[in-house]
Amino acid sequence: MLLCCHMFEWNRENITVLILILTLLVYGFQGYWLRKQVRSYEQTERASVMLGELEMRDASAASKNKRVIHFAFKNYGRGPGIVTEFAHDTTLIPKEGKIPVPAEKNMHSVKKAYHPIESGGWFLSKDKDPSREGVVDPCAADEIQPGPVYDDIGKSKRLLFHGWIKYRSMSGGEYRRTFTCTWCHNHEGEGKGAFTIHTGEGCNVETRLN
């Protein structure tokens, strides 16, 4: 009788430990599944901001009689976000020179921001079109103004417009997207040409920051 009671108590202790282990396993699986679901939601419903428009425009009254680079970033994602920082620069490099990685370069123009951007919404420079509300001034760098420096672009020099935009997705996560574009100058027309996106390593890539 004593032996039976002892065995019953020993089994009860082991059953308690087993139940505890199974409970922890269940909670662990639920936690893993929940984190996976949250990550999946963040990726499918998050904001995704990238360069949507870029063009060089001739001097006008709206641009204070300076040639400017107009830029616009669009939220191509399914969810809203908040732009928190924007940086850009124009850089002249030798025509065959190595293109620098934006994240490793000190940009002369870095601006903190708090600009909500809905799905399909824009973060853009001030436009000559009054129906589009610009957030920051367009780029009016000295390198793009008429003169010998600009005329040398495409001959011995290459003009870069590069930088990054940081934003938070309302579904979770903070991101930085870099951009690098080169100006293809058409010497047959003053200020004529087009930007092309450079897809080298570290250029035009998105990084999650947290």
C-alpha positions as CSV (number, residue, x, y, z in Angstrom):
1,M,0.0,0.0,0.0
2,L,2.8,2.4,0.9
3,L,4.6,1.5,-2.3
4,C,1.5,2.2,-4.4
5,C,1.1,5.6,-2.8
6,H,4.8,6.4,-3.4
7,M,4.5,5.5,-7.1
8,F,1.3,7.5,-7.4
9,E,3.0,10.6,-6.0
10,W,6.1,10.1,-8.3
11,N,3.8,9.8,-11.3
12,R,1.9,12.9,-10.4
13,E,5.0,14.9,-10.1
14,N,6.2,13.8,-13.5
15,I,2.8,14.4,-15.1
16,T,2.9,18.0,-13.7
17,V,6.4,18.5,-15.2
18,L,5.1,17.1,-18.5
19,I,2.1,19.4,-18.6
20,L,4.4,22.3,-17.9
21,I,6.7,21.4,-20.8
22,L,3.7,20.9,-23.1
23,T,2.3,24.3,-22.1
24,L,5.6,26.0,-22.7
25,L,5.8,24.4,-26.1
26,V,2.3,25.5,-27.0
27,Y,3.0,29.1,-25.9
28,G,6.3,29.0,-27.8
29,F,4.6,27.9,-31.0
30,Q,1.8,30.5,-30.6
31,G,4.4,33.2,-30.1
32,Y,6.3,32.1,-33.2
33,W,3.1,31.9,-35.3
34,L,2.0,35.3,-34.0
35,R,5.4,36.9,-34.9
36,K,5.3,35.3,-38.3
37,Q,1.8,36.7,-38.9
38,V,2.8,40.1,-37.8
39,R,5.9,40.1,-40.1
40,S,3.6,38.9,-43.0
41,Y,1.2,41.7,-42.2
42,E,4.0,44.2,-42.1
43,Q,5.3,43.1,-45.5
44,T,2.0,42.9,-47.3
45,E,0.3,46.0,-45.8
46,R,3.3,48.3,-45.3
47,A,4.2,51.5,-47.0
48,S,6.9,51.3,-49.8
49,V,8.2,54.7,-50.8
50,M,10.5,55.1,-53.8
51,L,11.4,57.7,-56.5
52,G,8.5,58.2,-58.9
53,E,9.4,61.3,-60.8
54,L,12.7,63.1,-61.6
55,E,13.3,65.8,-64.2
56,M,15.5,68.9,-64.8
57,R,13.5,72.0,-65.5
58,D,14.5,75.3,-67.1
59,A,14.6,78.5,-65.1
60,S,11.2,80.1,-64.5
61,A,9.6,82.6,-62.1
62,A,8.4,79.7,-60.0
63,S,11.9,78.4,-59.5
64,K,13.3,81.9,-58.8
65,N,14.9,82.0,-62.2
66,K,17.1,79.0,-61.6
67,R,17.3,75.7,-63.3
68,V,16.1,73.1,-60.9
69,I,15.8,69.3,-60.4
70,H,12.2,68.4,-59.5
71,F,11.7,65.1,-57.7
72,A,8.8,63.2,-56.3
73,F,8.6,60.1,-54.2
74,K,5.5,57.9,-54.3
75,N,4.1,55.4,-51.7
76,Y,3.6,52.3,-53.9
77,G,2.7,50.2,-50.8
78,R,-0.7,49.2,-49.6
79,G,-0.4,51.0,-46.3
80,P,0.3,54.5,-45.1
81,G,3.6,55.7,-43.7
82,I,5.5,58.8,-42.4
83,V,8.5,60.3,-44.1
84,T,11.0,61.2,-41.4
85,E,14.1,62.2,-43.3
86,F,15.2,63.2,-46.8
87,A,18.7,63.8,-48.1
88,H,20.0,64.6,-51.6
89,D,23.1,65.9,-53.4
90,T,24.4,66.6,-56.8
91,T,27.9,65.3,-57.5
92,L,30.2,65.6,-60.5
93,I,32.5,62.7,-61.1
94,P,34.8,61.7,-64.0
95,K,32.9,60.3,-66.8
96,E,34.3,56.8,-66.2
97,G,34.6,57.3,-62.4
98,K,33.2,55.0,-59.8
99,I,29.7,55.9,-58.6
100,P,29.7,56.4,-54.8
101,V,27.2,54.6,-52.5
102,P,24.7,57.2,-51.2
103,A,24.6,55.8,-47.6
104,E,28.4,56.2,-47.4
105,K,28.4,59.8,-48.6
106,N,27.9,63.0,-46.5
107,M,25.0,64.7,-48.2
108,H,25.0,68.5,-48.1
109,S,21.2,68.5,-47.8
110,V,19.7,66.4,-45.0
111,K,16.3,67.4,-43.8
112,K,14.3,66.0,-41.0
113,A,10.6,65.7,-41.7
114,Y,7.3,64.4,-40.4
115,H,5.2,64.0,-43.5
116,P,2.3,61.5,-43.5
117,I,2.1,59.7,-46.9
118,E,-0.9,57.6,-47.7
119,S,-1.0,54.7,-50.1
120,G,-0.6,56.2,-53.5
121,G,0.4,59.5,-52.0
122,W,3.4,61.7,-52.8
123,F,6.4,63.4,-51.1
124,L,7.6,65.9,-53.7
125,S,9.5,69.1,-54.3
126,K,7.6,72.3,-54.8
127,D,6.0,72.2,-58.2
128,K,5.1,74.9,-60.7
129,D,1.7,73.2,-60.8
130,P,-0.2,74.8,-57.9
131,S,-2.5,71.8,-57.6
132,R,0.4,69.7,-56.3
133,E,1.5,70.7,-52.8
134,G,5.3,70.4,-52.6
135,V,7.0,69.7,-49.3
136,V,10.6,70.8,-49.9
137,D,12.4,73.1,-52.4
138,P,13.6,71.5,-55.6
139,C,17.4,71.1,-56.1
140,A,19.0,74.3,-57.6
141,A,22.6,73.2,-57.4
142,D,25.3,75.3,-59.0
143,E,26.4,72.4,-61.2
144,I,23.2,72.4,-63.2
145,Q,23.1,76.2,-63.9
146,P,24.0,77.3,-67.5
147,G,27.8,77.7,-67.9
148,P,31.0,75.8,-68.7
149,V,30.6,73.4,-65.8
150,Y,27.2,72.2,-67.0
151,D,28.4,72.1,-70.6
152,D,31.2,69.7,-69.6
153,I,28.6,67.1,-68.4
154,G,28.6,64.2,-70.7
155,K,32.0,65.1,-72.1
156,S,34.5,64.5,-69.3
157,K,32.2,64.6,-66.3
158,R,29.1,62.8,-65.2
159,L,26.4,64.4,-63.0
160,L,24.8,62.3,-60.2
161,F,21.6,63.1,-58.3
162,H,21.6,60.8,-55.3
163,G,20.5,60.5,-51.7
164,W,18.0,58.7,-49.5
165,I,14.6,58.9,-48.0
166,K,13.7,57.5,-44.6
167,Y,10.1,56.6,-43.6
168,R,8.2,54.6,-41.0
169,S,5.4,52.2,-42.1
170,M,2.3,52.5,-40.0
171,S,2.1,48.7,-40.0
172,G,5.6,48.6,-38.4
173,G,9.2,49.0,-39.4
174,E,11.4,51.9,-40.3
175,Y,13.1,51.9,-43.7
176,R,15.7,53.8,-45.7
177,R,15.6,53.8,-49.5
178,T,18.6,55.1,-51.4
179,F,18.5,56.5,-54.9
180,T,21.2,57.3,-57.5
181,C,20.4,58.7,-60.9
182,T,22.8,59.9,-63.7
183,W,22.0,62.8,-66.0
184,C,22.2,62.0,-69.7
185,H,22.9,65.5,-71.3
186,N,21.6,66.2,-74.7
187,H,24.1,68.9,-76.0
188,E,21.7,69.7,-78.9
189,G,19.4,71.5,-76.5
190,E,20.1,73.7,-73.5
191,G,19.1,71.9,-70.4
192,K,17.7,69.0,-72.4
193,G,18.3,65.4,-71.5
194,A,17.0,62.8,-69.1
195,F,17.9,61.0,-65.8
196,T,18.5,57.3,-65.8
197,I,18.5,55.1,-62.6
198,H,21.8,53.6,-61.6
199,T,21.4,50.0,-60.3
200,G,24.9,49.4,-59.0
201,E,25.7,47.9,-55.6
202,G,24.3,49.9,-52.7
203,C,22.3,52.2,-55.1
204,N,18.5,52.3,-55.3
205,V,18.1,49.7,-52.5
206,E,15.9,49.6,-49.4
207,T,17.1,48.7,-45.9
208,R,15.0,48.0,-42.9
209,L,16.5,50.0,-40.0
210,N,14.8,48.2,-37.0
